[in-house]
Amino acid sequence: MRPRLQPPRAVGPPFWGEHRTRTGWATYFAHRDIFYSVATGPHSTVGMFRSQYRSLGAERSRLGLPTTEVYKMTGGSRQRYQHGWLNYNQSRRTITVQYRSAT
């Protein structure tokens, strides 16, 4: 089953069309960025997750590409990446980075 993105009005107009990244492709829109690779499939970043991911270097960051959309969890929300997570703490209104431990 393919993930469903919100209607185009939630994405906004593209301001940097589809371009090649180190491990896949990306398209930057006014309200969200969409990343795609064969390994991860298409996933987007939005809001505070998008801002934090970009500040870390986006697809070039240690996190790698997103592997899920943002999802709710106790106390906030989270988005999974190839090598970790971005976690939003609702009471503190902060996003923290959590890397997977190397095994």
C-alpha positions in Angstrom: 0.0 0.0 0.0 1.4 3.4 -1.0 1.4 6.3 1.6 -1.1 9.0 0.8 0.0 12.7 0.9 -2.4 15.4 1.7 -4.1 17.2 -1.2 -1.9 19.5 -3.3 -3.1 22.7 -1.5 -1.3 21.4 1.7 1.9 20.9 -0.3 2.0 24.3 -2.0 3.8 25.2 -5.2 7.2 23.8 -5.9 10.1 26.1 -5.5 12.9 23.7 -6.2 11.8 20.9 -8.6 12.8 17.3 -8.4 16.5 17.0 -8.0 18.9 14.2 -7.4 20.3 13.7 -3.9 23.1 11.4 -2.7 20.7 8.5 -2.1 17.5 9.4 -4.0 15.5 12.4 -5.1 13.9 15.4 -3.4 11.4 18.1 -4.3 10.9 21.2 -2.1 7.5 22.7 -2.0 6.2 25.8 -0.2 4.8 23.9 2.8 6.7 20.5 2.8 9.6 18.7 1.3 9.2 15.3 -0.3 12.1 12.8 -0.4 12.2 9.5 -2.3 14.5 6.6 -2.7 14.0 3.0 -3.7 15.0 1.9 -0.2 12.6 4.3 1.7 9.8 5.1 -0.7 8.2 8.6 -0.8 8.0 10.5 2.6 7.7 14.2 3.4 8.8 16.6 6.1 6.6 19.4 7.3 6.4 22.1 10.0 8.9 21.9 12.9 10.1 18.6 11.6 11.0 20.1 8.3 12.8 23.0 9.9 14.9 20.8 12.2 15.7 18.3 9.4 16.8 21.2 7.2 19.0 22.7 10.0 20.7 19.3 10.3 21.5 19.1 6.6 18.3 17.4 5.3 19.1 14.3 3.2 22.9 14.9 3.8 22.4 14.7 7.5 23.4 11.8 9.8 19.7 10.9 10.0 19.5 10.0 6.3 16.1 10.0 4.5 12.7 9.9 6.2 11.1 6.5 6.4 7.7 7.5 7.8 5.4 10.5 7.9 5.0 12.3 11.2 3.0 10.1 13.6 1.5 10.7 17.1 3.0 9.2 20.2 2.4 9.7 23.9 3.4 13.3 24.8 3.9 14.5 21.2 4.8 13.2 17.8 7.7 11.6 16.0 9.2 11.0 12.5 11.5 8.1 11.7 14.5 8.4 9.5 17.0 5.8 8.2 19.3 6.3 11.1 17.2 7.8 13.9 14.2 9.9 14.8 13.0 13.5 15.3 10.8 13.7 18.4 8.4 16.5 19.2 7.7 17.0 22.9 4.3 18.7 23.1 4.6 20.1 26.6 8.0 21.6 26.0 7.3 22.5 22.3 10.8 21.3 21.3 12.2 18.8 18.8 15.0 16.5 19.7 17.2 14.3 17.6 17.6 10.7 18.5 20.1 8.6 16.6 20.1 4.8 16.4 22.9 3.2 18.2 25.5 1.5 16.1 25.5 -2.3 16.5 
